[in-house]
Amino acid sequence: MKKQAKVSLVGAGPGDAELITLKGLRALRSADVVLYDALVSKDLLREAPTDARLVYVGKRAGRHHFKQEEINLLIVQMAFQHGHVVRLKGGDAFVFGRGQEELEFVRAFGVEARVIPGISSSIAVAELQEVPLTRRGVSESFWVLTGTTRSGELSDDVRLAAQSRATVVILMGMRKLGQIAALFRDRGRGAVPVMVVQSGSTRSERVALGTVDTIEAEVKARGLGSPGIIVIGEVVALHPDLRAAAEVAQQKVTVSPHRQLPWPNA
């Protein structure tokens, strides 16, 4: 019997295979076809049924296996031919993932479709480094931006964000790091802390910490590249490594496990 054509747009999370939602995992385990992106963990693909078709449709800078229009058509074709298609996208499908475009295209053919949100790397990667995007008295808001527009240029929104005291999270901006740093320096913000994380939440994760003035050199020294996330703001100073360095520099007394703390009386 021919299976019903349907599509699930599933956010796979930031990279760690365990950071997919339970609902997303259930959809993956019922897939007839999985169309997956470059940042999807291979460990996660093992959760698909053994007889499911796995089709790589990833897009990296300069290396596109399929154009977006071709991916849209492939989703529909696979759904009509095989049944349940899981479109598995890194992070969240609606955060720089073109998920809404795919959803709209699929439904235009009368194919049942649903969206299953994922954990966006724009939030999770900083959190896994114990850096909050907001902190009372430090940052009241955060921006999530793309570093590179459709035309390949640096987004004008980065210039606007550089004027704000909010935490700034930039995706797809590693190749523009020099330009980004220059914009912040032009605003007199060269001393603002910066964190760059490559392949966040995965076994290949690497981190560079510095300031707007120093981050390019730090990234170069550690050999970091794409895929990476750039976090700019005072909250980066809360990273454990920077806090430890600050305590040593200021010769602060740290709390030992054996020191009696001034707990209030019960």
C-alpha positions in Angstrom: 0.0 0.0 0.0 1.3 3.4 -0.9 2.3 5.5 2.1 0.9 8.9 2.8 3.1 11.8 1.7 4.1 13.9 4.7 7.0 16.0 5.8 8.5 16.8 9.2 10.9 19.8 9.4 13.1 18.8 12.3 15.7 20.9 14.1 18.6 18.6 15.0 20.1 20.9 17.6 23.6 22.5 17.7 25.7 19.3 16.9 25.6 17.0 19.8 23.3 14.1 18.8 21.7 14.1 22.3 20.5 17.7 21.9 17.6 16.8 19.7 14.1 17.0 21.2 12.2 13.9 22.0 9.5 14.8 19.4 12.2 15.3 16.8 13.8 11.9 17.6 10.4 10.2 17.3 9.9 11.7 13.9 13.4 10.6 12.8 12.7 7.1 13.9 9.6 6.9 11.8 11.1 8.4 8.6 11.1 6.8 5.2 13.5 9.4 3.8 15.9 11.7 5.7 17.2 14.8 3.9 20.0 16.1 6.1 22.3 19.1 6.3 26.1 19.5 6.8 25.9 20.2 10.5 23.8 17.2 11.4 25.6 14.6 13.6 26.3 11.3 11.9 25.4 9.6 15.3 21.9 11.1 15.0 21.5 9.6 11.5 21.9 6.1 13.1 18.5 6.7 14.8 16.7 6.5 11.4 15.2 3.2 10.4 17.7 0.9 8.7 15.7 0.9 5.5 15.3 4.7 5.4 16.9 6.6 2.5 19.5 9.0 3.8 20.2 11.9 1.4 22.8 14.6 2.0 21.7 18.0 0.9 24.2 20.1 2.9 25.3 23.6 1.9 28.7 24.9 3.0 30.3 28.1 1.8 31.4 27.4 -1.8 30.3 23.8 -1.7 26.6 23.4 -2.4 25.4 19.9 -3.3 22.0 21.3 -4.1 20.5 24.7 -4.7 17.7 25.6 -2.4 15.1 25.3 -5.2 16.4 21.8 -5.9 16.1 20.8 -2.2 12.5 22.1 -2.2 11.6 19.9 -5.1 13.4 16.9 -3.7 11.4 17.1 -0.5 8.1 17.0 -2.4 9.3 14.2 -4.8 10.5 12.0 -2.0 7.3 12.5 0.0 5.1 11.4 -3.0 7.4 8.5 -3.8 8.3 7.1 -0.4 6.0 8.6 2.3 7.4 10.3 5.4 10.2 12.7 4.7 12.2 14.1 7.6 14.0 17.3 6.6 16.7 17.3 9.3 18.4 20.7 9.8 21.1 21.8 12.1 20.0 24.0 15.0 16.5 25.2 14.5 14.9 25.2 11.0 13.5 28.7 11.5 16.7 30.4 12.6 18.7 31.1 9.4 17.6 27.6 8.3 15.1 28.6 5.5 12.6 26.3 7.1 9.6 28.5 6.5 10.4 28.6 2.8 10.5 24.8 2.6 7.3 24.5 4.6 5.5 26.9 2.3 6.7 25.1 -0.8 5.7 21.7 0.5 2.2 22.8 1.5 1.7 24.3 -2.0 1.6 20.7 -3.3 -1.0 19.7 -0.8 1.5 17.7 1.3 0.9 17.4 5.0 3.8 19.1 6.8 4.7 20.0 10.4 7.5 21.8 12.2 9.4 20.4 15.1 11.6 23.1 16.7 15.2 22.4 17.6 17.7 23.9 20.0 19.4 26.8 18.2 23.2 27.0 18.3 22.8 30.7 18.7 21.8 30.1 22.3 23.1 26.6 23.2 26.7 27.0 22.2 27.3 30.0 24.5 25.3 28.2 27.3 27.5 25.1 27.0 30.5 27.4 27.7 28.6 28.7 30.8 28.2 32.1 29.2 24.7 33.5 29.6 23.4 35.7 26.8 21.6 37.8 29.4 22.6 38.5 33.0 21.0 40.9 35.5 23.1 44.1 35.7 25.3 43.1 32.7 23.1 42.5 29.6 19.4 43.1 29.2 19.0 41.6 25.8 20.7 39.8 22.9 20.9 40.0 19.1 21.2 37.0 16.9 22.6 38.0 13.5 23.9 36.4 10.3 27.4 37.6 9.5 26.9 37.1 5.7 23.9 38.2 3.7 22.5 36.4 0.6 24.8 38.6 -1.6 27.8 37.5 0.4 28.3 40.9 2.1 28.5 41.7 5.8 25.0 42.4 7.2 24.2 46.0 7.9 22.6 44.8 11.1 26.1 44.1 12.5 26.8 47.8 12.3 23.6 48.5 14.2 24.3 45.9 16.8 27.8 47.4 17.4 26.0 50.5 18.8 24.1 48.4 21.4 25.2 47.2 24.8 23.3 44.0 24.2 25.1 40.7 23.7 25.7 40.0 20.0 25.6 36.5 18.6 26.8 36.2 15.0 26.3 33.1 13.0 28.0 32.5 9.6 30.4 35.3 10.3 33.8 33.6 10.7 35.1 34.8 7.3 34.0 38.4 8.3 35.6 38.4 11.7 38.0 41.1 10.8 35.3 43.4 9.4 33.1 42.7 12.4 35.9 43.6 14.9 36.6 46.8 12.9 33.0 47.9 13.3 33.1 47.4 17.0 36.5 49.2 17.3 35.1 52.1 15.3 32.5 52.5 18.1 35.1 52.6 20.7 34.4 49.0 21.9 37.8 47.4 21.4 38.0 46.2 25.0 34.6 44.3 24.9 35.1 40.6 25.6 34.6 38.2 22.6 34.2 34.4 22.4 34.5 32.3 19.2 33.4 28.7 19.3 34.0 26.3 16.4 31.9 23.1 16.1 30.1 23.9 19.4 28.7 21.0 21.4 30.7 18.4 19.4 33.8 16.4 20.1 35.6 18.8 17.7 34.7 21.9 19.7 37.4 24.6 20.0 37.2 27.9 21.8 39.0 31.3 21.5 38.6 34.0 24.1 39.7 37.6 23.9 38.5 41.1 23.2 37.4 42.9 20.0 41.0 44.1 19.7 42.6 40.7 20.2 40.2 38.0 19.0 41.5 37.8 15.4 45.0 36.9 16.7 43.5 34.4 19.2 41.4 32.7 16.5 44.4 32.6 14.2 46.7 31.2 16.9 44.3 28.4 17.6 43.5 27.7 14.0 39.7 28.1 14.4 37.5 28.3 11.3 34.0 27.5 10.2 31.5 26.5 11.3 31.8 28.9 14.2 29.8 31.3 16.4 30.9 34.7 17.5 29.7 36.1 20.8 30.4 39.7 21.7 29.5 41.4 24.9 30.3 41.8 28.6 28.7 38.5 29.5 31.7 36.7 27.8 33.7 37.9 30.9 31.7 35.4 32.9 33.3 32.5 31.0 35.0 30.3 33.7 38.5 30.7 32.1 38.2 34.5 32.0 36.8 34.7 35.6 39.7 32.5 36.8 42.2 34.7 35.0 40.6 37.9 36.5 40.8 36.4 40.0 44.5 35.6 39.6 45.2 39.1 38.2 43.4 40.8 41.0 44.8 38.4 43.6 41.4 37.5 44.9 40.9 34.9 47.6 38.9 32.0 46.1 36.5 29.9 48.1 37.9 26.5 48.9 35.7 23.4 49.5 36.8 23.4 53.2 36.1 27.1 53.9 33.1 27.7 56.1 30.5 29.8 54.3 28.3 32.3 56.0 25.0 30.5 55.6 22.1 32.1 57.3 20.7 30.4 60.3 18.0 27.8 59.6 
